Amino acid sequence: MAAMASPYLKASTRHPHSFPRLPKTHFAPPSVSPFAHSHLRKPTRHPDFSFPDRPGRREGWASPLKGFMRDSEFLQTLHFNSLRLEDGSVVNMSVPIVLAIDDAQKNRVGSFTSVALVDEKDDLVAILSNIEIYKHNKEERIARTWGTTTPGLPYVEEAITGAGNWLIGGDLEVINPINYNDDLDRFRLSPAQLRDEFERRNADAVFAFQLRNPVHNGHALLMTDTRRRLLEMGYKNPVLLLHPLGGYTKADDVPLSWRMRQHEKVLEDGVLDPETTVVSIFPSPMHYAGPTEVQWHAKARINAGANFYIVGRDPAGMSHPIEKRRSI
């Protein structure tokens, strides 16, 4: 389960500050699912789809997952939409969180047990340790996630079709979280930071609303009515998490920078109460995978402290790319 700085692969078992400077070969688009995203041809920056929180901080968006999925976790996600943990408990996990590499990168890793992820400036971002490399079964992944292998699925074409034929999984330790310097970093709050903000505001309930386009009147009415109903249920200070998606979106969706301007204006004009609203960017990409993806959206917000999640009308669906019907 995305957009990030374009990470590059370096293999080493030594201290982070002594990683060898190998020739750069940037990763093929990962599952842009909760961690990193890069393009094959042009390494450009994208909104972080969630490298886990800083070392020592609390859980990340995909907790209890510790990094990119290994083979067993990948297969459980595809076939069961969940993961079985070591203690026997089962947690929801509906979208693969994986990182693809090509044959050359696989060969460069060789027998190393750890690799470094660096940005396009060659600065260390994170270390992936106890790694496992396994086959990237693209057709199975697409069929199980979208229920079809028809051509024209936006996320598939963006991040899977041209990706490497191998997946590399392991435990991810973020050394230097990414800043994008696009005037939106102040909105990129981690789950731990959001929990701290809700605590600072003395929230006794948090209700989350995701959107990938500007707030319209129907959205505003739904959010204000939700708060009213929570007050009627006995909550004293329910707080809204207005959580626009900040990763990859289709070309016909409104760009993130314009959406954030509109969201700020909505608060400035009092359409939503700034005292009881937290605006933050959710760094995930859009998969347009319907109810399967919505489960991921809800789980991530629960990890950030939400008690309630507002699901709109078909929030992650799209028209069939070929046939004349509304849903894939």
Secondary structure, 3 states (H helix, E strand, C coil): CCECCCCEEEECCCCHHHCCCCCCCECCCCCCCCCCCCCCCCCCCCCECCCCCCCCCCCCCCCCCCEECCHHHHHHHHHHCEEECCCCCEEECCCCCCCEECHHHHHHHCCCCEEEEECCCCCEEEEEEEEEEEECCHHHHHHHHHCCCCCCCHHHHHHCCCCCCEEEEEEEEECCCCCCCCCCHHHCCCHHHHHHHHHHCCCCEEEEECCCCCCCHHHHHHHHHHHHHHHHCCCCCEEEEECCECCCCCCCCCCHHHHHHHHHHHHHCCCCCHHHEEECCECCCCCCCCHHHHHHHHHHHHHCCCCEEECCCCCCCCCCCCCCCCCC
